[in-house]
Amino acid sequence: MAHDISNMRLLSHSMLNGYPNIGEGMAIQTTADGRRIMWLAHESIIDYTAVDVTDVTEPVVIVQRELPHPEMRSNSLAVVGDTMYLAHQTSRYGLPDAGMLIYDISTPEEPKVIGSFDAVGPTSRGVHVLWCADGRYAHLSTTMPDAKPRYRRDDQFYVIVDVSDPTKPVEAGRWWVPGAMEDDAEPELERHEPDMGYGAHNTNVYPERPDRAYCCFKDAGVVILDISDVAHPKQVSRVDYHPPMPAPAFTHTALPLFKRGLMIVTDESVRQGGEDWPKLTWVMDMSTETNPVILSTLPMPPLEELKARPGRFGAHNIHENQPAETSFVSEELIFGTYFNAGMRVHDISNPFQPVEVAHFVPELAEGSKIEDHYADALEGMNINDVYVDENRIVYTVDRQRGGLYILELTI
């Protein structure tokens, strides 16, 4: 099929040296000599890639490193100044290299490890997603070697890491859904069918409210935490709409819109062929943060259109209004990724009636080397993440075979 594109213009496309399988880690660094470097975390084989996007029409890969071993992925990263924080998650408990690495990237072509947060242990798979916006605290969705979850699917939880000295990161606090751990006084959590667990996914903290963490906990829904005392996070509210919405739940990303008292929340599609339809992006009113209320959902393309293409279809991630000079921040335009439905832009000026205003669904890309490793996982296209810079240039990625697409919004 050809590109399906509306109100956007494709500026360039990079297959990233044949390793196009990007996770949920995207960040732009501005170097001392004025270059702009896009850092990308991978799902497998490759650890991270740095792409010079100073000229957005000619992206150039400047460094690419392989993972330490094949049973792991990086998936997530953050950049603050000339420091990069990189997540490492293993496929099984007890494997090496689980945790977080901290890099000096002042010379992007020669990243240097300057610190590490070790999460290796007999009951740990390490870090799935991380967030760091201030260089003071990193906010992790991770397993830890000393945790004792009642059910393995609950092993990921929220951990706050003090990175003020990047050479010696130390845990500052942690929180999980009460009842998830063996020693909890609370009763065991009710299991969903199918069971995705009550583990943490995204754990975002913004400078507008440094005392709040906006977290998604898969089967537990979206949680707002008071982290004014980082050693003892406390629940402010939790919205769980599973049931009545269908399982598997997998609440994924929460984006607070502070000026409007709104919050955007996504659920991740995790099944092929629409088995978990519908996976939606929610618009919530959080003006009373102790009681967020669902107002609407972002409209989706027709189910029949999506079923005609292989792969997952439904919501996944959104541009998270990263508090950085290189990030576009909007409380009206929501940029989201929808796997085989591509990347779509919605206007929520009226939060009760969001409307789609642009989209990009790429044609199937050629030139991937991933087939040599995972041929059975390469059917179709799955747009995975999106980052929008301060000039409204849109960077979106495929988790399987498409690599990096750079687009310009034309509205």
Buried (B, 14 or more C-beta within 10 A) or exposed (E): EEEBBBEBEBBBBBBBEBBBBBBBBBBBBBBEEEBBBBBBBBBBBBBBBBBBBBEBEEBEBBBBBEBBEEBBBBBBBBBBEBBBBBBBBBEEBEBBBBBBBBBBBBEBEEBEEBBBBBBBBEBBBBBBBBBBBBBBBBBBBBBBBEBEBBBEBBBBBBBBBBBEEBEEBEBBBBBBBBBBBEEBEEEEBEBBEBBBBBBBBBBBBBEEBBEBBBBBBBBBBBBBBBBEEBEEBEBBBBBBBBEEBBBBBBBBBBBBBBEBBBBBBBBBBBBBEBEBBBBBBBBBBBEEBEEBEEBBBBEBBEEEBBEEBBBBBBBBBBBBBBBBEBBBBBBBBBBBBBBBBBBBBBBBEEBEEBEBBBBBBBEBBEEBBBEEBBEEBBBBBBBBBBBBBEEBBBBBBBBBBBBBBBBBBEE
